[in-house]
């Protein structure tokens, strides 16, 4: 019974992964570009009381949301083991303040902590507008001969 459930779950996972029309590296690259475009100048630290959400952006960068409309683009020093694939992360802090070159991103019990090298506040409104621009598609009309011409 367990083997059957596991097999069905594996098939479903592979089916969903195969349906993705955009390769993983291309999606991550687009996300990194969107966050970089919306990020402000680097800061030395940020205060947080609760980790609202987070998003991996490769093996050395992640977005951390402390509130729904408050985010930080965090770059760690060197590649961080399992950052792209871990289900949960932790952040070290001192008196609810995360500091550059002092605090770390934790990805698991067996992995070494990843030291934070840069923190950049993210303008979440600008991020949403950049994402909206990335989602736009170019439409083209087809003529009878099958050639396509860009729509005005």
C-alpha positions in Angstrom: 0.0 0.0 0.0 2.8 2.4 0.9 4.7 1.6 -2.2 1.7 2.3 -4.4 1.1 5.7 -2.8 4.8 6.6 -3.1 4.8 5.5 -6.7 1.7 7.6 -7.5 3.1 10.6 -5.7 6.4 10.3 -7.6 4.5 10.1 -10.9 2.4 13.1 -10.1 5.4 15.1 -9.1 7.2 14.3 -12.3 4.1 15.1 -14.3 3.8 18.6 -12.7 7.6 19.2 -13.2 7.4 18.2 -16.8 4.5 20.5 -17.5 6.5 23.6 -16.6 7.1 25.6 -19.7 10.0 27.7 -18.4 13.2 26.0 -17.3 14.2 26.3 -13.7 17.4 28.3 -14.4 15.4 30.8 -16.5 12.7 31.3 -13.8 15.3 31.9 -11.1 17.2 34.3 -13.4 14.0 36.3 -14.0 13.2 36.4 -10.3 16.7 37.6 -9.5 16.4 40.3 -12.1 13.0 41.4 -10.7 14.3 41.6 -7.1 17.6 43.4 -8.2 15.5 46.0 -10.1 13.4 46.7 -7.0 16.2 46.6 -4.4 17.4 49.8 -2.9 20.9 50.6 -1.6 22.5 48.2 0.8 21.9 48.6 4.5 23.9 47.3 7.5 20.9 45.7 9.3 17.2 45.2 9.6 14.9 44.5 12.5 12.5 41.7 12.5 10.3 39.9 15.0 8.9 37.1 12.8 9.9 35.6 9.5 6.8 36.1 7.4 8.0 34.4 4.2 11.1 33.7 2.2 12.1 32.8 -1.4 15.4 31.3 -2.6 17.0 33.1 -5.5 19.9 30.7 -6.2 22.5 29.2 -3.9 23.8 32.6 -2.6 20.8 34.9 -2.5 17.3 34.9 -1.0 14.4 37.3 -0.4 13.2 37.6 3.1 9.7 39.0 4.0 9.3 40.3 7.5 5.8 41.5 6.7 3.6 41.2 3.6 4.9 44.5 2.2 8.4 44.5 3.8 11.1 42.5 2.1 14.9 42.3 2.0 17.2 40.9 -0.7 19.9 39.0 1.3 23.1 37.8 -0.3 25.3 35.3 1.6 29.0 35.0 1.4 29.7 32.2 -1.0 27.3 29.4 -1.9 24.9 28.2 0.8 24.3 24.5 1.0 20.7 23.4 0.3 19.5 27.0 0.2 17.6 26.4 -3.1 16.0 23.2 -1.9 15.4 23.4 1.8 11.8 23.6 3.1 12.6 26.0 6.0 15.3 28.4 7.0 16.4 30.2 10.1 18.0 33.5 10.8 20.3 34.4 13.6 19.8 37.8 15.2 20.8 39.9 18.2 17.9 41.7 19.9 15.7 41.1 16.8 18.3 42.8 14.5 19.9 41.0 11.6 23.3 42.4 10.7 25.7 42.1 7.7 28.8 40.0 8.3 27.6 39.0 11.8 24.3 37.1 11.4 23.7 33.9 9.4 21.1 32.0 7.4 20.5 28.5 8.7 19.4 25.8 6.2 19.5 22.7 8.3 21.1 20.9 11.1 23.9 19.2 9.1 24.8 22.3 7.0 27.2 25.1 8.0 25.5 28.5 8.6 25.8 30.9 5.7 27.1 34.4 6.7 25.1 37.3 5.4 27.2 39.5 3.1 24.7 42.1 2.0 21.2 43.3 2.8 19.1 45.4 0.5 15.6 46.6 1.2 13.1 45.8 -1.5 10.5 48.2 -2.8 7.6 45.6 -2.9 5.4 47.9 -5.0 8.1 48.3 -7.6 8.8 44.5 -7.5 5.1 43.9 -8.3 5.2 46.3 -11.2 8.4 44.7 -12.5 6.8 41.2 -12.3 3.8 42.5 -14.1 6.0 43.8 -16.9 7.8 40.4 -17.1 4.4 38.6 -17.5 3.4 40.7 -20.5 3.3 38.8 -23.8 3.7 40.1 -27.3 0.7 39.2 -29.4 1.0 38.8 -33.2 -1.6 38.3 -35.8 -1.3 35.7 -38.5 -2.1 36.3 -42.0 -3.4 33.7 -44.5 0.1 32.7 -45.6 1.1 31.8 -42.0 3.6 34.6 -41.5 3.2 36.5 -38.3 3.4 40.3 -37.9 3.6 42.1 -34.5 0.4 43.7 -33.4 0.5 47.5 -33.2 
